Amino acid sequence: MAARLEKVEAGQAKLETEMRHTRMLVGQQGHKTGLVAGQYGDMAEKLGLLIQKASEDGALEGFTFLVEGEGYSQTFVTDGAGTIYIEDLSPGEYTITEQESELTARYEIPAGQTVEVTADQATTVEFYNALLRGKITGHKTGAEQAPLEGVTFGLFDAEVIEFSAENAIATTETDANGEFFFEAPYGDYQVKELETVPGYVTKKESIAVELDKTDVDLEDIANSQTVVHFSKVDKDTGEELPGAVLELYAPDGSLLDTWETSDIPHVIPGLPVGEGYVLREVTAPEGFEVAEDVTFRVEDTTEIQTITMEDEKTPDQPEEPETPDEPDEPTPAVPQTGGSRAVIWVSGLLILALLGLCITVPLLRHINK
């Protein structure tokens, strides 16, 4: 702007030099004094008006202004330097207003200005166009539509293809209600999630935004959690192996979960993205060996991630030979010495005793009667 003012001042200096030169000519040619003096006297009374234009985004050329005074109304367009210089204005009061056009659609139109044009110096009037601004508002949700606080978003030009905090126009974080907003001049932009909260997957796609009004509300931006399946299988068959007790440790060594395996994988949603997780078997099912620890990384993806631990069967132990039974000692034979005859005599005596009882009992009953 200083350079443009210097240009105007240089023009004024040139005009003053010409006027001094004219006065010299008038002195040398007395018979022409009236004519020459009248001509440059009119120029002295019409030193002019300088309109200087500036805008927030640096645009200068092509802005239209209306200049009105008593008996005067003309429109002018700014040049590449953002200036309009009107040399043929008579002294008096003039009102300068910027006119709406396609060029001014993205600007706040400044109020008109009234200035006094005098005969002894040029009059300068400045206009500044601030860009119209709008507000982009978004809402971030997580599991079960709950608001997510602390998610970082960036605002980018429409043409950007690499998204980082360093090349963002602005960055912000969601509040306790999951809301965020940007204020920016009218134009085309992209909104991109740069960093999410632990347990969630960063949204990969950017959102195109046409900001051409006071407020633009984005649709809810939902984030998915990471999902990890833990599978305990028989190494030989690949089938799920129930009955093992497993533990999961975070990268910092803290215990996250303990469970007993079943015939389906164990599912844990919302593990923070990162590496250094450890899956450890505490107890193996009967007939299987305890497996070695499995170290793994949780990826930043919405796809299901599966961590598999295999158990090997316990090797068969060789059977110990049976100890032979000790042989029974032989029982010495006892010679028979008439034992069988004694049995016969005893049996006979018993039979006779029973017959005697059978006879005696009825006789006793008869006598008693």
Buried (B, 14 or more C-beta within 10 A) or exposed (E): EEEBEEBBEEBBEEBEEEBEEBBEEBEEEEEEEEEBEEEBEEBEBBBBBBBBBEBBEEBBEBBBBBBBBEEEEEEBEBBEBBBBBBEEBBBEEBEBBBBEEEBBEBBEBBEBBEBEBEEEEBBBBEBEBEBBBBBBEBBBBBBEEEBBBBBBBBBBEEEBEEBEEEEBBEBBEBEEEBBBBBEBBBBEBBBBBBEBBEBBBBBEEBBEBEBEEEEBEBEEBBBBBBBBBBBBBBBEEEEBBEBBBBBBBBBEEEEEBEBBBEEEBBEBEBBBBBEEBBBBBEEBBEEBBEBEEBBBEBBBBBEEBEBBBBBEEEEEEEEEEEEEEEEEEEEEEEEEEEEEEEEEEEEEEEEEEEEEEEEEEEEEEEEEE
